């Protein structure tokens, strides 16, 4: 071969090399990278898990770098690039063949899982709600069920399931540390935060939002989750916590007040109840029991209500055991009652300064608080003229109202005896039968009502039920009298309609009748304004 031919051959080979190196090889590498990325994107197991992967080809060798979340991801990526990539080669491209040109895969992928999710247990007391973010549906469901079981096993109740955020979190290797130490329910608001797989940390609701935000970031709470879930929940808990704190403070203040005291003195047919209690409700309970137990004796009400006494606690039962053992004229008895305690006898024949009750006072009560009451009643029992009981309170009138419409009969009002109330309710049920429901929630027994007479007449004169299409019936009666039926109109059922009607007997307080009949009038109003059912077309 001549030198010229050698030169021509060398130039030809160099030109072919340049064509392969500068044109064919880069084109092949790009095709392989595109094909490999397409293959990886089609793998269901790798969906949304390739954002940290780097793939390059050096000729027909694939080089994998970057990070993936699990060893399984690393293995699936390598196998897919090695076995599934298809691309035309320089020799087969013209024939339309697509072969696997990958000669080797260099796998330098680092396994780096995302951090586990987080949990927030927001408790307003025994009741709690679980918030958070978990990697999968299974993890979220299992955590919610386990936390609910642990919380309820300690006397609480838990609801809620963490949201699923597999884009930012991977499952924890173990959740036993978190589930082994689920907090204990208390009566106060609490907040507990944990990264899944780690111990719970109690948050102080007295901290600022910025301090709580720092705590939340430390367990992986994202900015979006902080604003949408955690911060609103903590604000609600903080409000509940502050309300509970104020309630506890007020409860402690009230519990530190002196308990109420009452003296009960009996002389002949007169009874004096004198002392000081914390609320009108406590006073009314005592008076109602006394009216029921001691009728027909005259009862003098000298019970004072003071905000400086403990507004809680019941007195011992008031029965005939508190009456004098000696029957007939001249009988006397004297008892002291303290809230949440039994009645104790007091020797009324000794001087007030020497009476034994002084040695039995509970914490918070001082002798001076009781001495005036004791002195006055002792003098009255001994027959001294220095004290005279106040006149008994005027009795209030007894009355009954009846709202009768559709399938309801609503009894309201007040009577002096439970037996009268029970008999009237029973009479209404007999009269109206099973089709009409008799409601008597606003029909009360009050010891200071006037006693009823000739009540069977009222039972026997109940108004007949109206037709289903009628406006209804409203009637009123004093026990022993005949029912007075008042026509039901739109004006009657409006606010103040009873007073404006002029139909209420003059002996009855209109305001009290309206108050006790308010629910019945509202039900009548709804019945009257309800649209009539449309006829069925044939």
C-alpha positions in Angstrom: 0.0 0.0 0.0 1.4 3.3 -1.0 1.8 6.2 1.4 -1.1 8.0 -0.2 -3.5 5.1 0.4 -2.3 5.0 4.1 -3.0 8.6 4.5 -6.5 8.3 2.8 -7.3 5.3 5.1 -6.2 7.1 8.2 -8.2 10.2 7.3 -11.3 8.1 6.6 -11.1 6.3 9.9 -10.5 9.5 11.7 -13.6 11.0 10.0 -15.7 8.0 10.9 -14.5 8.3 14.5 -15.4 12.0 14.5 -18.9 11.2 13.2 -19.4 8.6 15.9 -18.0 10.7 18.7 -19.6 14.0 17.8 -22.9 12.9 16.2 -23.9 9.3 16.7 -22.7 8.9 20.4 -24.4 12.0 21.8 -27.6 11.2 19.9 -27.5 7.6 21.3 -26.9 8.9 24.9 -29.8 11.3 24.6 -32.1 8.5 23.3 -31.0 6.2 26.1 -31.6 8.8 28.8 -35.0 9.7 27.3 -36.0 6.0 27.1 -34.8 5.3 30.6 -36.7 8.2 32.1 -39.8 7.1 30.3 -39.4 3.5 31.6 -39.0 4.8 35.2 -42.0 7.1 34.9 -44.2 4.1 33.9 -43.3 2.1 37.1 -46.3 2.3 39.5 -44.0 1.6 42.5 -42.0 4.7 41.7 -44.8 7.3 41.3 -43.8 10.6 42.9 -40.5 9.1 44.2 -38.0 10.1 41.5 -37.5 13.8 42.3 -34.1 13.2 43.8 -32.8 10.8 41.2 -30.0 11.7 38.6 -29.6 9.5 35.5 -26.8 10.0 32.9 -25.4 7.7 30.1 -21.8 7.5 29.2 -22.1 5.7 25.9 -24.2 2.6 26.7 -23.4 2.7 30.4 -26.0 4.1 32.8 -24.8 5.9 35.9 -27.4 6.3 38.6 -26.9 8.8 41.4 -29.0 10.9 43.9 -31.2 9.7 46.7 -34.3 7.5 47.0 -36.5 6.7 50.0 -36.2 3.0 50.4 -33.9 0.1 49.3 -36.8 -1.2 47.3 -36.9 2.0 45.2 -33.1 1.6 44.6 -33.6 -2.0 43.4 -36.6 -1.2 41.2 -34.8 1.7 39.5 -31.7 -0.4 38.7 -33.7 -3.3 37.4 -35.9 -1.1 35.2 -32.9 0.7 33.6 -31.0 -2.6 33.1 -33.8 -4.7 31.7 -36.6 -2.5 30.3 -34.9 0.3 28.3 -35.5 0.0 24.5 -33.9 2.3 21.9 -32.7 2.1 18.3 -28.9 1.5 17.8 -26.8 2.8 15.0 -26.8 -0.5 13.2 -30.5 -1.5 13.8 -32.1 1.9 13.7 -32.6 1.8 9.9 -34.4 -1.6 10.2 -36.9 -0.2 12.8 -35.6 -2.5 15.5 -35.6 -1.3 19.1 -33.2 -3.3 21.3 -31.8 -3.0 24.8 -28.5 -1.2 24.3 -27.6 -0.8 28.0 -24.4 -2.6 28.5 -23.9 -1.8 32.2 -25.6 0.0 35.1 -23.5 1.8 37.8 -25.8 2.2 40.8 -24.5 4.9 43.2 -28.0 5.8 44.5 -28.0 6.6 48.3 -31.0 5.4 50.4 -32.3 8.3 52.4 -35.8 8.0 53.7 -38.0 11.0 54.4 -38.7 11.7 58.0 -41.8 10.1 59.6 -45.0 12.1 60.1 -46.2 13.7 63.2 -49.2 13.5 65.6 -51.0 16.1 67.7 -53.4 14.9 70.5 -55.6 17.8 71.4 -57.6 17.1 74.5 -60.3 19.4 76.1 -60.5 17.0 79.0 -61.4 13.3 78.7 -62.4 14.0 75.1 -59.6 14.3 72.6 -59.0 14.7 68.8 -56.0 13.2 67.0 -54.5 15.3 64.2 -51.4 14.7 62.2 -49.7 13.6 59.0 -48.7 10.0 58.2 -47.0 8.4 55.2 -49.7 5.9 54.2 -53.3 5.1 54.7 -52.3 2.0 56.7 -50.1 3.9 59.0 -52.7 6.6 59.6 -55.4 4.1 60.3 -53.3 1.9 62.6 -52.1 4.9 64.6 -55.6 6.3 65.1 -57.0 3.0 66.2 -54.1 2.3 68.7 -54.3 5.9 70.2 -58.0 5.6 70.5 -57.8 2.3 72.3 -55.0 3.5 74.7 -56.8 6.8 75.5 -60.2 5.2 76.1 -58.6 2.4 78.2 -57.7 5.2 80.6 -61.2 6.7 80.8 -61.2 9.1 77.8 -62.6 9.1 74.3 -60.6 10.0 71.2 -61.6 10.7 67.6 -59.9 11.7 64.4 -57.4 10.2 62.0 -54.1 11.7 60.7 -54.0 12.9 57.1 -51.9 11.1 54.6 -48.9 12.9 53.2 -46.7 10.4 51.4 -45.1 13.1 49.4 -43.2 14.4 52.4 -43.1 11.5 54.9 -42.1 7.9 55.0 -43.3 5.3 57.5 -41.5 5.1 60.8 -39.3 2.1 61.3 -41.1 1.5 64.6 -44.1 3.2 66.3 -43.9 1.3 69.6 -42.2 4.2 71.5 -45.1 6.5 70.5 -47.9 4.0 71.3 -46.4 2.7 74.5 -46.6 6.1 76.2 -50.0 7.5 75.0 -50.8 10.3 77.5 -53.3 10.0 80.3 -56.6 11.9 80.1 -57.2 14.6 82.6 -60.1 17.0 83.4 -58.2 20.0 81.9 -57.2 20.9 78.3 -54.0 19.4 77.2 -51.9 19.3 74.0 -49.4 16.5 73.1 -47.1 16.5 70.1 -44.9 13.7 68.7 -43.0 12.7 65.7 -44.2 9.2 64.8 -42.0 6.7 66.4 -40.8 9.1 69.1 -42.1 9.9 72.6 -44.9 12.4 73.2 -44.1 15.9 74.4 -46.7 18.0 76.3 -47.1 21.5 75.1 -47.7 24.4 77.5 -50.8 26.3 76.4 -49.4 29.3 78.2 -46.6 29.6 75.6 -46.8 32.1 72.7 -47.7 31.1 69.2 -44.0 31.6 68.2 -42.8 29.3 70.9 -45.4 26.6 70.0 -44.4 27.0 66.3 -40.8 26.2 67.2 -42.0 23.1 69.0 -44.1 22.0 66.0 -41.2 22.5 63.6 -39.0 20.3 65.7 -41.2 17.3 65.0 -41.6 18.0 61.3 -44.8 20.0 61.1 -44.7 21.9 57.8 -45.7 25.5 57.5 -48.9 24.6 55.7 -49.9 22.1 58.3 -49.1 24.5 61.1 -51.4 27.1 59.6 -54.2 24.8 58.6 -54.3 22.2 61.4 -52.0 22.8 64.4 -52.4 26.5 65.1 -56.3 26.5 64.9 -56.4 23.5 67.2 -54.1 25.1 69.7 -56.1 28.3 69.7 -59.3 26.4 70.5 -57.4 24.4 73.3 -56.0 27.6 74.7 -59.4 29.2 74.9 -60.8 26.1 76.6 -57.8 26.0 79.0 -58.4 29.6 80.0 -62.1 29.0 80.6 -61.3 26.0 82.7 -58.8 27.9 84.7 -61.3 30.7 85.4 -63.9 28.1 86.3 -61.6 26.3 88.7 -60.5 29.6 90.3 -64.2 30.6 90.8 -65.0 27.2 92.1 -62.2 27.3 94.6 -63.3 30.8 95.7 -66.9 29.6 96.2 -65.7 26.5 98.0 -63.7 28.6 100.4 -66.8 30.6 101.5 -68.5 29.7 104.8 -71.2 27.0 104.4 -74.9 28.0 104.8 -76.6 27.5 108.2 -80.2 27.2 109.2 -82.0 27.1 112.6 -85.3 25.4 112.7 -87.4 26.3 115.7 -90.9 24.8 116.5 -93.3 26.2 119.1 -96.8 24.8 119.2 -98.2 25.2 115.6 -95.6 27.7 114.4 -92.2 26.9 112.8 -89.4 29.4 112.1 -86.7 28.8 109.6 -83.9 31.3 110.1 -80.4 31.5 108.8 -78.3 32.3 105.8 -77.7 30.3 102.6 -75.8 30.9 99.3 -78.6 30.8 96.7 -82.3 31.3 96.2 -82.5 27.7 94.8 -81.2 26.3 98.1 -83.7 28.3 100.0 -86.6 27.2 97.8 -85.7 23.6 98.2 -85.7 23.9 102.0 -89.0 25.8 102.0 -90.8 23.4 99.7 -89.7 20.5 101.9 -90.9 22.3 105.0 -94.3 23.2 103.5 -94.8 19.5 102.4 -93.6 18.0 105.8 -95.2 20.4 108.3 -98.6 21.3 106.8 -100.9 22.7 108.1 -98.5 24.4 110.6 -97.6 28.0 110.1 -94.1 28.5 108.6 -92.2 31.7 109.1 -89.6 32.2 106.4 -86.6 34.1 107.7 -83.9 32.6 105.5 -81.5 35.1 104.1 -79.7 34.7 100.8 -76.1 36.0 100.7 -73.3 35.9 98.1 -70.9 35.5 100.9 -72.1 32.0 101.6 -71.2 28.8 99.7 -73.7 28.4 96.8 -73.6 24.6 97.0 -74.5 21.8 99.3 -77.8 20.4 100.5 -79.3 20.4 104.0 -80.5 17.3 105.6 -84.0 16.0 104.8 -86.8 17.9 106.5 -89.2 15.5 108.0 -91.6 15.2 111.0 -88.7 13.9 113.0 -87.8 17.5 113.6 -91.1 18.2 115.3 -91.3 18.1 119.1 -91.6 14.7 120.7 -94.3 16.0 123.0 -97.6 16.2 121.2 -100.1 18.9 121.9 -99.8 22.5 123.1 -96.5 23.6 124.5 -94.3 21.3 122.3 -91.0 22.8 121.3 -87.9 21.7 119.3 -84.8 23.4 118.1 -82.4 22.2 115.4 -79.3 23.5 113.6 -78.6 22.5 110.0 -75.3 23.1 108.1 -75.1 22.5 104.3 -73.9 19.0 103.5 -74.6 17.9 107.0 -77.5 16.4 109.1 -79.7 18.4 111.4 -78.5 18.4 115.0 -80.6 19.1 118.1 -79.9 22.3 120.1 -80.8 22.7 123.8 -83.1 25.8 123.6 -83.4 26.0 127.4 -79.8 27.1 127.9 -78.4 30.6 127.4 -77.3 31.2 123.8 -73.7 31.8 124.9 -73.6 28.3 126.4 -75.2 26.3 123.6 -73.3 23.3 122.3 -73.4 24.1 118.6 -70.4 26.4 119.1 -68.1 23.4 119.5 -69.4 21.8 116.3 -68.9 24.5 113.7 -67.0 23.5 110.6 -64.1 25.4 109.1 -65.1 28.8 107.7 -67.9 29.4 110.1 -67.5 31.7 113.0 -69.7 31.9 116.1 -70.7 35.5 115.3 -72.3 34.4 112.1 -74.9 32.2 114.0 -75.2 34.0 117.3 -77.9 36.5 116.5 -80.1 33.8 114.9 -79.6 31.5 117.8 -80.2 34.2 120.4 -83.4 35.4 118.8 -84.9 31.9 118.4 -83.9 30.8 121.8 -85.7 33.8 123.3 -88.8 33.0 121.3 -88.8 29.4 122.4 -88.3 30.4 126.0 -91.3 32.8 125.7 -89.4 36.1 125.9 -91.0 39.0 124.2 -87.9 40.4 122.6 -88.4 38.7 119.3 -91.4 38.0 117.1 -91.2 36.0 113.9 -91.9 37.8 110.7 -95.2 37.2 109.0 -95.3 34.2 106.7 -95.0 34.8 103.0 -98.2 35.1 101.1 -99.2 32.0 99.3 -99.2 32.1 95.5 -102.2 31.0 93.5 -102.4 27.5 92.0 -103.4 27.1 88.4 -103.2 24.8 85.4 -103.1 25.6 81.7 -103.8 23.1 78.9 -102.7 23.4 75.3 -104.4 20.7 73.2 -103.7 20.4 69.5 -102.8 17.8 66.9 -101.4 14.8 68.9 -100.2 16.7 71.9 -101.6 17.8 75.3 -99.3 20.1 77.1 -100.0 20.8 80.8 -98.4 23.7 82.5 -98.8 25.6 85.8 -98.3 25.0 89.5 -100.1 23.3 92.4 -99.3 22.7 96.1 -99.5 19.0 96.2 -97.7 16.3 94.2 -100.8 14.1 94.5 -102.9 16.7 92.7 -100.4 17.0 89.9 -100.2 13.2 89.5 -103.9 12.8 89.5 -104.4 15.5 86.9 -101.7 14.1 84.6 -103.3 10.6 84.9 -106.8 12.0 84.2 -105.5 13.7 81.0 -104.0 10.4 79.8 -107.2 8.6 80.5 -109.3 11.3 78.8 -107.2 11.7 75.6 -106.1 8.1 75.2 -103.0 6.8 73.5 -103.4 8.9 70.4 -102.5 12.1 72.2 -99.1 12.5 74.0 -99.5 14.2 77.4 -96.5 16.5 78.3 -96.1 17.9 81.8 -92.5 19.2 82.0 -93.7 22.7 83.0 -96.3 21.5 85.5 -94.7 22.1 88.9 -95.3 21.4 92.6 -94.7 24.4 94.9 -95.0 24.3 98.6 -96.1 27.9 98.8 -99.1 27.4 96.5 -102.6 27.6 97.9 -104.0 24.2 98.7 -106.5 22.8 96.2 -110.1 21.9 97.0 -112.7 19.9 95.1 -110.1 18.9 92.6 -112.1 15.9 91.1 -114.3 18.4 89.4 -111.3 19.8 87.5 -110.2 16.3 86.5 -113.6 15.4 85.2 -114.2 18.6 83.1 -111.1 18.4 80.8 -112.0 19.9 77.4 -112.6 17.5 74.5 -109.8 17.2 71.9 -110.2 19.3 68.8 -110.3 18.0 65.2 -106.9 17.5 63.6 -107.6 20.5 61.2 -108.6 22.9 64.0 -106.4 25.6 65.5 -106.3 23.8 68.8 -107.5 24.5 72.3 -106.0 26.6 75.1 -107.7 26.3 78.5 -107.0 27.5 82.1 -108.3 26.4 85.4 -107.8 26.9 89.2 -107.8 23.5 90.9 -111.4 22.7 91.9 -112.9 25.0 89.2 -114.2 24.4 85.7 -111.8 24.9 82.8 -112.1 28.2 80.9 -111.4 27.7 77.1 -109.8 30.6 75.3 -110.1 30.7 71.5 -106.7 30.0 69.8 -105.8 32.8 67.4 -102.7 34.2 65.8 -102.9 37.1 68.3 -103.1 34.8 71.3 -100.0 32.9 70.5 -97.8 35.9 69.9 -95.6 37.3 72.7 -97.8 38.9 75.3 -100.9 37.5 73.7 -102.3 36.0 76.9 -102.1 39.3 78.7 -103.7 41.2 75.8 -106.5 38.7 75.5 -108.0 39.7 78.9 -109.1 36.1 79.3 -106.9 35.3 82.3 -108.9 35.3 85.6 -108.2 38.3 87.8 -107.1 36.1 90.7 -104.1 34.8 88.7 -100.8 36.7 88.0 -100.7 37.1 84.2 -96.9 37.3 84.0 -96.5 34.0 85.9 -99.2 32.3 83.7 -97.3 33.5 80.6 -93.9 32.3 81.9 -95.1 28.8 82.8 -97.1 28.5 79.5 -94.4 29.9 77.2 -93.4 26.5 75.7 -97.0 25.5 75.2 -97.8 28.8 73.5 -94.7 28.3 71.2 -95.9 24.8 70.2 -99.4 26.2 69.5 -97.9 29.0 67.4 -95.9 26.5 65.3 -99.0 24.4 64.9 -101.1 27.3 63.9 -98.5 28.6 61.3 -97.6 25.3 59.8 -98.7 25.0 56.2 -101.7 22.7 55.6 -100.9 19.5 53.7 -101.7 19.8 50.0 -104.5 17.5 48.7 -103.5 14.5 46.7 -104.5 14.9 43.1 -106.4 12.0 41.6 
